[in-house]
Structures are given as structure tokens and as C-alpha cells.
Amino acid sequence: MKQNNIKIFLAFIIIFGFWSSAFAQEKQILKILNRELKREVKNQLKSPNFNGDTIIIMKEFSITNDKKLSFQIKRISPSIEGYQIIKQEVPLSKIRKIGKDIQIILETEKNAVESTTEYFDSDRENQKLNESLFFLYLSNEKENDDLGIEIQNAFQKAGYQIEKEYWYD
């Protein structure tokens, strides 16, 4: 009986250790993504030739209780009157790849990303879409292949296998 209790206790310790390790790695994913998003906002206007979209963080990257990666930004674009509030959400288990083509993108299973865009001071109607691309809105930094590897490794340590593919500036 005593030996059986020891086995149950050890099993509990092992399971709890895996769970807490994965939770810690999910925090690492958020730490990386939020660090880079803040850097993006800080650096977006530094280029003397800048004339593109600007973003303001409304809600940093977070992971919900049901394991969904989520964030919300305000985007101001010279090509659209007014501004937009964009919210994206995706289950971590649906993310398959990371890549960069102008900006860093997480590719997912079909229609796994729920994207909501609210338009303010514009004639456009609000949109709610299910897509396969989760845009991180990280495009300012160049030659940052190591960031893709860092994000990939954080996902893998948290138990989510993703591939790193193309990486174009």
C-alpha cells in the first residue's frame, strides 16, 4: 500500500512538472511576442521615408484559459480614412508554421484564425473573418531570422510543433 502511494505521488510530480514547464514556455512565447510588438511600435516612425501604417497596442499578446493566442491593435493607415481596431485570436494547437514576407506571420490550419476589424470614421463595414494567417504586425526589423528561430523554439518547448519556413525582408 505504501509503495502504491509513492508511485501515485511520483506520477503526480511528473505530470505537474510537465504542466508547469509548458505553462512557463507559454509565458516565454508571450514575453518574446510582446517584446517585439513594443519594439515595433517604438521604431515604426524612425525611418525618414516612413509613410505606412502605424499601430498602437490596445491589448498585448495573451493566452486565454482555453489556450488561444490573442491580441488587439489600433491601425492607422494613410490609405484608409479614420482608423481600425483589429483583434486576432487563434488556438495554439492550430498553429503550424512561422514565416516572414514583409511581416512575420503564423500559418494555421484552415480558418483557425478569428480576425475582427472595426472601422472608425470610414464607410467600410466591420469585418469578422476566419482565416489561416495570424499576422503579428512585426515588419520593421530586418535580417532577423534569429527571431523566427527564437519564436519557433519557444513554441516547441511549450509542446507545439511548428515549422519555420520562408523568411523574406
Legacy VTK file of the C-alpha trace (Angstrom):
# vtk DataFile Version 3.0
C-alpha trace
ASCII
DATASET POLYDATA
POINTS 169 float
0.000 0.000 0.000
2.805 2.435 0.907
4.673 1.667 -2.324
1.488 2.322 -4.337
1.110 5.755 -2.686
4.707 6.581 -3.574
4.050 5.674 -7.243
0.938 7.883 -7.312
2.862 10.733 -5.696
5.737 10.410 -8.197
3.307 10.287 -11.120
1.654 13.459 -9.809
5.038 15.193 -9.534
5.961 14.214 -13.101
2.627 15.347 -14.549
2.731 18.617 -12.595
6.317 19.180 -13.766
5.349 18.796 -17.430
2.334 21.072 -16.971
4.297 23.816 -15.215
7.104 23.583 -17.776
4.640 24.031 -20.664
2.973 26.920 -18.823
6.360 28.580 -18.331
7.111 28.208 -22.024
3.752 29.744 -22.954
4.813 32.726 -20.843
8.071 32.765 -22.823
6.106 32.920 -26.106
4.212 35.944 -24.765
7.406 37.566 -23.496
9.012 37.333 -26.948
5.942 38.468 -28.900
5.183 41.406 -26.590
8.833 42.496 -26.528
8.886 42.555 -30.319
5.492 44.275 -30.648
6.642 47.069 -28.290
9.878 47.380 -30.270
7.844 47.603 -33.491
5.673 50.433 -32.121
8.730 52.285 -30.829
10.633 52.018 -34.120
7.837 52.414 -36.657
8.296 56.162 -37.190
12.104 56.297 -37.034
12.653 55.805 -40.760
12.893 59.165 -42.588
10.986 57.670 -45.542
8.206 56.093 -43.454
4.715 56.550 -44.917
2.997 53.304 -43.989
0.607 52.029 -41.369
1.165 52.865 -37.729
-0.066 50.679 -34.908
-0.934 51.259 -31.276
-1.179 48.324 -28.869
-4.695 48.064 -27.459
-4.214 44.648 -25.821
-0.853 42.886 -25.708
-0.439 39.284 -26.769
-2.055 36.980 -24.237
-3.059 33.345 -23.958
-6.606 32.698 -22.809
-7.654 29.899 -20.455
-8.728 27.837 -23.476
-5.197 28.158 -24.966
-5.853 30.806 -27.613
-3.235 33.362 -28.598
-4.878 36.776 -28.813
-4.045 40.466 -29.233
-5.613 43.727 -30.357
-4.173 46.803 -32.083
-5.305 50.124 -33.438
-4.074 50.646 -37.010
-3.889 53.989 -38.741
-3.284 53.761 -42.472
-2.669 56.577 -44.951
-4.766 54.648 -47.482
-7.893 54.399 -45.285
-9.850 57.246 -43.711
-10.001 57.066 -39.930
-8.573 54.073 -38.111
-9.247 50.396 -37.441
-9.291 48.234 -34.335
-8.036 44.765 -35.233
-8.325 41.755 -32.953
-6.944 38.325 -33.807
-7.290 35.048 -31.939
-6.056 31.529 -32.722
-5.850 28.268 -30.770
-2.177 27.497 -30.104
-2.744 23.907 -31.199
-3.796 25.079 -34.699
-0.553 26.953 -35.494
1.575 25.033 -37.994
4.262 27.377 -39.391
6.044 30.662 -38.886
7.378 32.729 -41.759
8.110 36.257 -42.840
7.054 38.028 -46.019
7.327 41.716 -45.192
5.872 40.934 -41.754
6.002 37.880 -39.513
3.075 35.508 -39.975
1.867 32.414 -38.126
0.241 29.983 -40.555
-2.537 27.812 -39.159
-4.976 25.115 -40.036
-7.700 26.273 -42.407
-9.897 29.050 -40.948
-8.404 28.752 -37.436
-7.736 32.488 -37.010
-10.662 34.618 -35.933
-9.990 38.148 -37.093
-12.264 41.083 -36.283
-11.778 44.530 -37.806
-13.800 47.522 -36.670
-13.612 50.611 -38.902
-13.936 54.084 -37.384
-14.618 57.203 -39.459
-14.867 55.201 -42.643
-17.640 53.987 -44.927
-16.388 50.417 -44.691
-18.376 47.831 -42.779
-16.879 45.958 -39.844
-15.499 42.527 -40.719
-15.312 39.247 -38.888
-13.330 36.632 -40.778
-11.950 33.175 -40.228
-8.576 32.926 -41.904
-5.440 30.807 -41.980
-2.912 33.592 -41.345
-2.233 35.247 -37.981
-0.364 38.488 -38.634
1.980 39.558 -35.849
2.366 43.089 -37.270
6.142 42.810 -36.918
7.858 44.155 -40.027
10.264 46.930 -39.032
13.260 44.788 -38.082
15.271 43.383 -40.986
17.598 40.392 -41.189
16.064 38.901 -38.053
15.998 35.230 -38.954
17.131 34.511 -35.395
13.801 35.905 -34.115
11.945 33.299 -36.166
14.089 30.575 -34.635
13.544 32.007 -31.125
9.750 32.011 -31.585
9.791 28.512 -33.099
11.849 27.176 -30.182
9.535 28.763 -27.591
6.511 27.133 -29.246
8.266 23.773 -29.406
9.304 23.914 -25.746
5.655 24.637 -24.893
4.645 21.466 -26.742
3.508 22.991 -30.063
5.386 21.755 -33.108
5.677 24.477 -35.719
7.906 24.724 -38.776
9.913 27.785 -39.710
9.783 28.315 -43.440
10.441 31.304 -45.705
11.949 34.447 -44.154
11.964 37.407 -46.545
12.543 41.045 -45.629
LINES 1 170
169 0 1 2 3 4 5 6 7 8 9 10 11 12 13 14 15 16 17 18 19 20 21 22 23 24 25 26 27 28 29 30 31 32 33 34 35 36 37 38 39 40 41 42 43 44 45 46 47 48 49 50 51 52 53 54 55 56 57 58 59 60 61 62 63 64 65 66 67 68 69 70 71 72 73 74 75 76 77 78 79 80 81 82 83 84 85 86 87 88 89 90 91 92 93 94 95 96 97 98 99 100 101 102 103 104 105 106 107 108 109 110 111 112 113 114 115 116 117 118 119 120 121 122 123 124 125 126 127 128 129 130 131 132 133 134 135 136 137 138 139 140 141 142 143 144 145 146 147 148 149 150 151 152 153 154 155 156 157 158 159 160 161 162 163 164 165 166 167 168
